[in-house]
Amino acid sequence: MTAVTTSPLSRLTRKPDRLADLAVLHEVFDTVVVATVSTVLDDEPWAVPMLVARDGDRLLLHGSTGAGALRHLAAGAKVCVSAFVYDGLVIAERQFDHSANYRSAVVRGVCRVVPREEAPALLDRFTETLIPGRAAECPPHSSKEIAQTLLLEVPIVNGAWVAKARSGPAAVGDAWTGVLPVITRYGDPVSDSPQPVPPSVQRLIDG
């Protein structure tokens, strides 16, 4: 795989063979539901897990217009969005050689505030990323909901992202070695109403 990022922040000085390409970055953000959003607020480091969705060459973040940190990002503060997919535990003969198979991605930049007229379609896109088919099952966004929502996009641009991946087995020794794959799936729903489970939710359950 070939990485196309070119800045010092997008290079790996240790284990450069784990540098991955843009397709892996897309794969990571299409797999995860939550990413860590980091910035500096009032001279203090700040990081919070947030729902994230990828829409082409941008990441979408959203929250309440009353959230101070999101307003800080909307005002032009630099942001870092990172995500990690844990694919498996690599079990080696020696403790030192134990590892993990994983994919990770980091995007740095400055957020753009999505104009209100663009928000309904992109909020639908956000929902569709998490629960495909759900947007069509829900009522349209109300003007009040749009007014209370701050929707931000983080562009994925060359030199401002890095992706890493590790896959494969442990070194073979005299003792047992191997990989314990990690599988993430939804469980049975816990209903809060007597209505049947909607098709979009059922599809998530069925995998």
N, C-alpha and C positions, 0 to 999 in steps of 0.2 A: 504494500500500500504506500502511496505517496502523499505526503502532506503538502498543501499549497499555501499554508500560512508562512509569512516571511519575517515577522518581527522577533526581537529577542524574547519577548514574553511567550511566544508560541513555539519555542525550541525546547528540546529536552537535553539537559546536560548529563543526565544519568539514565541509562537504558534507553538510548535513542531509538532502538528497534521497536519500542512500544508506541512510538508516535504513529497516530492513525490519520486517516483522511477524512474529508468532509462527509462522506457517506456514513462513516461511523458516528460522527457528531449528530447527524440527522437521526440515525438509528437510536442513539441514546435518548435524545429528547422526544422521540416518538414512542419510546418504551416507558419512560418514567412518567409518573403523575406529579411528583413533587421535585422541585429543585431548590437549591439554597441561593438566596439573593443577598448579596453583600455590598456594603458601601461604607462610607465614613459620615457620621452624623454628629455635629457639634464636637468635632475632633476625637470622637470615639468610634472604634470599629463596631459595625452593626451587621448582623446576619440573621436571616429568618427563613425557614422553610415555607415555600409558597407553591400553590398549584401553578403549573406552567403548561403552555401549549406551543408547538411549533407550527407556524404558518409560512411555508416556503423558506425564504431567507431571513426570517425574523422569529423571535420568541415573543409570546404574548404573556403579560402579567396583568392581574387586575385585583382591585380591592376597593375599600371604601374611600370616598373623597375625604373623609375625616382622618385617614391614616397619615400621621405625620411623616413617617419614613417614605411612603409612596409620594407624598407631595414634594419631599426633598429630591427624589429621583426625577419627578416631573419638572422640577426647576433646573435640571441640568447636571446633577451630581453624577459622577462616574459610578458605574455599576459593574458587578461581576456576578454572573449566573453560572452555577456549577451543578452537575448532576452525575450520578454514579449508578451503574447497574452491576450488581453482584451476581456473577454467573456460576460460580462454583468454588468450593474449598479444595485447594491442592494439598494433598497429604503426602509428605515426604518421609524419608527415613530419619532424618535429623530435624529437630525443632527449628533450627536456623533456616532450613530450606523450605519450610511450609510457606504457602502463598495463597493467592486467590486468583481465579480467573474473573476478569471484569472488563467493563467498558466505561470510560469516563469522558466528560466534555466540560469545557469552560469557555464561556463567551464573555468578553469585556466590551464596554462601550458606554454610550449615553442614551438614555431612553427618549423616545418620541411619544408625546401625548397623542393618543388617537382622537381625532375630532369627533364630536358627538354624533354627527351624521353618519360616520363610519362604524360607530360602536355596535349597533344592533347586529350587523352581519358578522362582525368579528367575535362578539360574544357568543353567537350561534356556533361559530367555528371553534371557539374554546370548548363549548359544551360537547360538540361533536367529536372533538379529540378525546375527551374523557369517556363519553358514553355515545358511541355512534348511533344515530337515529333518534336521539332523545330530543333534539331541538324541535323536530316536527311534532312531537307528542305534547309539547308545552305551549301555553299561551304566549303570544308575542310579548316582547319586553315593553313595559310601560314607560312613559316619559319620566315618571318619578324614579323608577329603577335605574334608568340611564343617567339621570341627574345625580344619583347617589353613587355611581360607579366611576372609578378612575381606571382607565384602560391604557396600558403602556406597551410599547413595542421596543424590543432590543434588537437592532440589526445584527445579522451575522455577516461580518465583513472580513476580508483577507487581512491577516496580521493581527486580528483581535480575537482569535479563538485557538484552542488547542484540544485535540482529542487523543486519548490513550487507550490501549487495549492490551490485555494479557490473556492468552489462551494456551491450552495444551497441558500435557501431563507433568508430573514431577520427575526428577531424575530417578532412574531405576537403581535400587540398592539391594541389599540382602534381605531387608524387611519388606513388608507389604507397603506399597505406595499406590496412589490413585487419586482420582478426582471425584468429589461428591457434588453433583450438580444441584443447583438451586432452582426451584420451580415456584413461581409466584402465580397464584390464581385467586379468583373471587370465590367465597363460600356461599352457602345458602342465604338468601335474603331474610332479614328480620323485618316483617311487615308492620307498618304503623297504621294501616287502614285496611278495610275489608275488600277493597278493589283488587282485581287480579294484577299480578306482576306485569308491567308493561313490556312489550316486545324488546325494546332496547336493553332493558335490564336483564331479561331472560337470555339474550344473546351473550352478554358478558358472563353470566353464570355458566352457560354451555361452552364457553371458550371458543 
